[in-house]
Amino acid sequence: MASLSMTQIRAGNWASGFGLNRAGKVQVGPSSRVGFKVFASETQATEPDLSVTVNGLHMPNPFVIGSGPPGTNYTVMKRAFDEGWGAVIAKTVSLDAAKVINVTPRYARLRAGANGSAKGEIIGWENIELISDRPLETMLKEFKQLKEEYPDRILIASIMEEYNKAAWEELIDRVEQTGVDAIEINFSCPHGMPERKMGAAVGQDCALLEEVCGWINAKATIPVWAKMTPNITDISQPARVSLSSGCEGVSAINTIMSVMGINLNTLRPEPCVEGYSTPGGYSAKAVHPIALGKVMTIAKMMKSEFDSENYSLSAIGGVETGGDAAEFILLGANTVQVCTGVMMHGYGLVKKLCLELKDFMKKHNFTTIENFRGVSLEYFTTHTELVRRQQEAIQKRKAIKKGLQSDKDWTGDGFVNESESMVSN
Ligand SMILES: Cc1cc2nc3c(=O)[nH]c(=O)nc-3n(C[C@H](O)[C@H](O)[C@H](O)COP(=O)(O)O)c2cc1C
C-alpha cells in the first residue's frame, strides 16, 4: 500500500483550487466533481431537519437504499423514491451480465429463539447472490427513465468490473450517460465475484485497489464512493487508499463472509444447492455491532487525515430503526444505507426510520444532522487510556471519601452521611 502523508493527501486532491483533472477538464475549487443539486434548507421551525448534502448531492433525509434486491429494477427503485428514501443505490452492474449466473436457493436466515425456531425473529441473513444478472442495456435504460421522472432525486449506480482498465472506462462512461448522480464502486462482494478477481478480491488488496481507483477517478466526472469489505484485518487501510486515490467517499460495510449452518439431518451446508454450498455474505441486525466497529475505525482515520467538507462516509449494516441510524451518524456517517431491512420490512420502513430519527433529535434538541454527526467518536480511546482514566477516577473517589475538605463544607442536611464519610473503615 502506498503511504501518503496528510499534506500529500490534501494537496494531491484539493489544494490547487483551479486546475486540470487527469482528463484535461477544468476543475473549479476543491469539490469540482460534486453533484449540482444543492437546494435551500428545508428546515421547518418546529421539526428537526433531516436533509443532508453529501458531495454536493442534496437528499431529503440520510436514508439510502443499499445496493441489492431493493434496487434491482425500475419498479422497485421508483417505489423507493415514492416512499421517500433519501437516495437509491441500484444493484451492482457490470458490462457483461451473461457471465453472471445465479443459483437458487441463494438466501439462508438465522432466527432468534430456541434452536432457530421457525417463529423466531430474523436476526441474520446470508446470501450467495451475485451482482445484477439483468442485461446492462436494460439497467441503463431504467436509470435514464428514473432520472427523467425524478430529476431532483438522487440515483447512484453501483458498478463492478474485471481487472481491465478499458472495461472500467467503458462502464463508467455508459453509466454516466444515463444521468445518474454518483457512482458507488463495489470493491466488496465477498462471494462468487472474487473468483473472477472482482469485488472483495480488489478491496482486500491495497496495491490493486490503488491502481483500479486511479483508473476510475481519472475517468469519472461525478462523485465516486468506494464500498469497503469488512473481511479484512484493518478496514482503514483500503478506505485511506480509496480516498487518497481520488474517491469522494467510502461506504461500509458490505456483507461479512459466513456459513449460515449445517443441516443436522442431511449433514449438508446451507444454503444448499444440489447438495453443496459456498460461503456467503452475512447481513441484517446481527451484523450491526460489527458494522459500528468498522465504521468507527474508518471515521477515526478520516477525521485525522481527510477534511469532512469534501469526503463523505456512508454507513451500512443491520439498520432497522432510527436509533440504529443515529448510532452511525454519531460516529461520523453522512448517510445511512439499508438493504436487508427493506427486504424484511418493505419500502415503507423509511417513514418509521425518519420518525424515530426525529424523535431522537428532539430528545437532544438537535435541529440538523450536522448538529450530532460524529459527536460520539471522541469517546473511543485505547484500553491503556481506559485504565489510566479509571485509576484517576478511583483516586478522586477515595479522596472524596476521606471527608469534607473544610469545615465550611458541612451542610447540616447531610450531617450523618458527611460524618460517615470521614470514618476510616
Ligand atoms: C441479497 C443481497 C444482495 C446484495 N447485493 C449487493 C450488490 O449487488 N452490491 C453491493 O454492493 N452490495 C450488495 N449487498 C450488500 C448490501 O448492500 C449491504 O452492504 C449489506 O447487506 C449490509 O447491510 P444490511 O444489513 O442493511 O443488508 C447485498 C446484500 C444482500 C442481503
The ligand as an SDF file (V2000), in Angstrom:
LIG
                    3D

 31 33  0  0  0  0  0  0  0  0999 V2000
  -29.4110  -10.3820   -1.0670 C   0  0  0  0  0  0  0  0  0  0  0  0
  -28.3480   -9.3250   -1.0340 C   0  0  0  0  0  0  0  0  0  0  0  0
  -27.7690   -8.8840   -2.2160 C   0  0  0  0  0  0  0  0  0  0  0  0
  -26.7830   -7.8920   -2.1960 C   0  0  0  0  0  0  0  0  0  0  0  0
  -26.2460   -7.4460   -3.3730 N   0  0  0  0  0  0  0  0  0  0  0  0
  -25.3290   -6.4400   -3.3550 C   0  0  0  0  0  0  0  0  0  0  0  0
  -24.8350   -5.8860   -4.5700 C   0  0  0  0  0  0  0  0  0  0  0  0
  -25.2210   -6.2580   -5.6740 O   0  0  0  0  0  0  0  0  0  0  0  0
  -23.9000   -4.9000   -4.4790 N   0  0  0  0  0  0  0  0  0  0  0  0
  -23.4470   -4.4230   -3.2820 C   0  0  0  0  0  0  0  0  0  0  0  0
  -22.6020   -3.5160   -3.2600 O   0  0  0  0  0  0  0  0  0  0  0  0
  -23.9200   -4.9200   -2.1160 N   0  0  0  0  0  0  0  0  0  0  0  0
  -24.8440   -5.9020   -2.1350 C   0  0  0  0  0  0  0  0  0  0  0  0
  -25.3530   -6.3800   -0.9430 N   0  0  0  0  0  0  0  0  0  0  0  0
  -24.8130   -5.8530    0.3400 C   0  0  0  0  0  0  0  0  0  0  0  0
  -25.6810   -4.7420    0.9390 C   0  0  0  0  0  0  0  0  0  0  0  0
  -25.7610   -3.6160    0.1140 O   0  0  0  0  0  0  0  0  0  0  0  0
  -25.1500   -4.3090    2.3260 C   0  0  0  0  0  0  0  0  0  0  0  0
  -23.8540   -3.7970    2.1690 O   0  0  0  0  0  0  0  0  0  0  0  0
  -25.1110   -5.4420    3.3510 C   0  0  0  0  0  0  0  0  0  0  0  0
  -26.1570   -6.3470    3.1560 O   0  0  0  0  0  0  0  0  0  0  0  0
  -25.1770   -4.9270    4.8000 C   0  0  0  0  0  0  0  0  0  0  0  0
  -26.3060   -4.0850    5.0050 O   0  0  0  0  0  0  0  0  0  0  0  0
  -27.7360   -4.5960    5.5280 P   0  0  0  0  0  0  0  0  0  0  0  0
  -27.5450   -5.2870    6.8430 O   0  0  0  0  0  0  0  0  0  0  0  0
  -28.5590   -3.3330    5.6180 O   0  0  0  0  0  0  0  0  0  0  0  0
  -28.2630   -5.5080    4.4600 O   0  0  0  0  0  0  0  0  0  0  0  0
  -26.3580   -7.3570   -0.9570 C   0  0  0  0  0  0  0  0  0  0  0  0
  -26.9560   -7.8110    0.2260 C   0  0  0  0  0  0  0  0  0  0  0  0
  -27.9400   -8.7580    0.2020 C   0  0  0  0  0  0  0  0  0  0  0  0
  -28.5700   -9.2030    1.5010 C   0  0  0  0  0  0  0  0  0  0  0  0
  1  2  1  0
  2  3  1  0
  2 30  2  0
  3  4  2  0
  4  5  1  0
  4 28  1  0
  5  6  2  0
  6  7  1  0
  6 13  1  0
  7  8  2  0
  7  9  1  0
  9 10  1  0
 10 11  2  0
 10 12  1  0
 12 13  2  0
 13 14  1  0
 14 15  1  0
 14 28  1  0
 15 16  1  0
 16 17  1  0
 16 18  1  0
 18 19  1  0
 18 20  1  0
 20 21  1  0
 20 22  1  0
 22 23  1  0
 23 24  1  0
 24 25  2  0
 24 26  1  0
 24 27  1  0
 28 29  2  0
 29 30  1  0
 30 31  1  0
M  END
$$$$
